Every structure is written in C-alpha cells, then in structure tokens.
Amino acid sequence: MTATHDVPLRFPFGEEEALTLNPAYAAIRDTPGLTRVRMPYGAPAWLVTRYADARFVLGDRRFVPAAADNADEPRMAEYHRSGGILMSSPENHARLRALVAKAFTMRRVEGLRPRVAELATGLIDGMRAAGPPADLVADYALPIPVAVICEFLGVPADDRERFRGWTEAVTALGGLTAADYERNFTELREYMAALIDNHRSAPRDDLMTALIEARDVGDKLTEPELVELCISILVAGHDTSVSQIANFVYALLDQRGAWQRLVTEPGLVPAAVEELMRFIPLIATASFPRYPTEDVTVGDVLVRAGEPVLVAVGAANRDGLRFGSPDELVFDRPANHHLGFGHGAHHCLGAALARLELQEALSALVRELPGLRLAGDPAWKSEMLVRGPGSMPIAW
C-alpha cells in the first residue's frame, strides 16, 4: 500500500479552538494507509495518526531524529529550531540521557512532593487572600513548575521573566523571523553559559553542578553540550507543565461532572492525571520528525529510508481501536498506556517530575477550591508548540 493522497495535504489542517482536535485527524486515522502531508517549510512527510503505528515509530530504534543527509526537515517556521537532546544522534542521546537520568530517580523526585504540595497550597492561600477573580496561569500554573525546575536545576527564580520570554520565543511555531529566533536563542545560550560559570566558582547541591562535574571531572560532556543540555532541561522542565495545569482545569470544567467527581473522590487524581494526559492534544502540531535508517513498513505502508515521518500523538491518543470512548474523560480507564509522555528511547525524561507536579497541583485545587469555576473566557496561546491558555480567569 502507498500514500492515501497523490498530492501531499497541507499540514497543519487548520485552526483549532481551545483543546479541540481537528476532525481531519479522525478521518485520516480511519482511512487505511498513511497520509502524505506538507508543512509550510521543508520536505513532504508521512503522517502517523493511529496508536499502534505511533507507538511503533516512536519505539523502533530504526527511526532516528535527524536525517543522515541533513535533509530539509518539515517544519512550521522558516528557521530551523534547535531540538537539543531530542535531536541528537542515538549514541549522543543515550549518553546525555544517562547523565541526566541519575538526577531524575524516582526516589529523588518523590522527595520533592512535600515541597510541591507546600507551593500549591501557598499559592491558593494567596489567591483566596486577594479574592476572586484570579488568573489560574499567572497566579498558580506558572509559579509551581518554574519554582521546582529552578530549585532542581539551579536557576535563580528571580530570572523567571527573562527565561520565560526566551522559552516562548524558542518554542514558537511562527510569528518570529529567523533573526528574531536566533537572537533569542543566542541570549538564552549566553545566559546559561554565564550561569554555568557562576556555578563553577560556587558549586551547589543541584543538577547543574552535577552536570558541570561530569563535564570537568568525568569529561562526559563537551561545553556546548553542557549549555544545550541545561537549556533543554530548563525549557522542558516547566513549559509543558505550566500549560497542562491550566489545560487540566479547563478540560475538567468543560466535561460535565468531571470536576465534581474529583472533588468527591480525590483519590482518583493520579488516574485523572493519566487520563488527562491522554485526552489533551498538548502539542499543537506533529513536530520533530523521525527518519528511518532503512526501509521500514509502518502499518501496510513501506516508508523508504530517509523519508520523514511525523507522529500526531494527540490523534493517536484518541484512537478508538486502543481506547474506548476516546473523546470522553474516563478516570477508571484500564491500562491507560497513553503516549502523552512519548514512548521508547525518547520517552520524557522528566515524566515522573511532571506527574508529581500535576498530581499535587490538581489535588490542592480540588481540595481547597471545590467551587472553582471559570470567570471568563481563557485567552489561548497561538503559534506555539505547546497548546494552552496564556491566561485563564477563575473564581470560586
């Protein structure tokens, strides 16, 4: 079997409101074969929308994140975005991942739970003291992950506004020129390099110091790798969690009875986090293509070596062949093996930390603000890699 369309379809398929998933994904998912698509820039690609195919591509080591011939990868913007550790070669990715994984142990992450719970409760106390309405994003969703990753990595929390602006610039899907993107990324690189130098002169008990020791003592990192790795941890360590806390609340309030069920059954929060990770199409488009190093059959389609493959995780997580009632929140869903944290060699390294933050943030809200409601329409971010509201007015 070959492509379902002779001429590649324009991708993404169109604007999506709030957390909706474009109906085109469902239509393609229910059509045999794979679909050829073309993003605004770069080569055409295969689009994967079914769960089984997505899990296969993400888990098979024959699919790598960069083409051997430096092909023009499919992308939303004119410029080429730095993928950091995500886009490194399999050998380098395994080496860098192993260094960071030593810090992201389950025991160390669980040790942060009391601190995250304290942060969440304190922020809710502050919102109640100020009185409604509050902005769930600025007053709650943003401060928790930022404080945690700053303490974990060793970044001054006072610099939050600076690196938040850089994060938004380097994760934008559009709206920037190549010069704007490069300027922001250069500033972020220079900031991180200076912070690393500061840690060298005054070591601390944090991840950055541990990575510096791996560089300076163990010679396991080059200096550019050290800077890029710290940037990747900083950006990934807060950006998605900020959006997901707000997305979770919106989805729970939007689906009839979902919020109230958690209020009456707070023990369901861990399962609800997993279900919300499945349900919410967090990534605005299918980014970071994978390239097979040899001819590989995906489903019934032969994908030639070097042809880019885009995985639409949001669509795969709504595949009715894998999940019953895929468009509904089902908290007691059995064996919820969603792809919200990825799969295979590139499974999210900070998944345990993200789960902890999301669990504690949601638990505190359902416990302390059971009457939580929207106090206006959220202002949704646009042209960003990660979907979510930029602001969300709430009352209680």
Secondary structure, DSSP 8 states (H G I E B T S, - for coil): --BS-SS-EESS-S---TT---HHHHHHHTSSSBEEEE-SBS--EEEE-SHHHHHHHHH-TTEESS-TT-----BSSSS----GGGGS-HHHHHHHHHHHHTTS-HHHHHTTHHHHHHHHHHHHHHHHHH-S-EEHIIIIITHHHHHHHHHHHT--GGGHHHHHHHHHHHTBSSSS-HHHHHHHHHHHHHHHHHHHHHHHHS--SSHHHHHHHHHHTS--S-HHHHHHHHHHHHHHTTHHHHHHHHHHHHHHHHSTTHHHHHHH-GGGHHHHHHHHHHHS--BSS--S-BEESS-EEETTEEE-TT--EEE-HHHHTT-TTTSSSTTS--TT-SS---STT--GGGS-TTHHHHHHHHHHHHHHHHHH-TT-EESS--EE--SBSB--EEE-EEE-
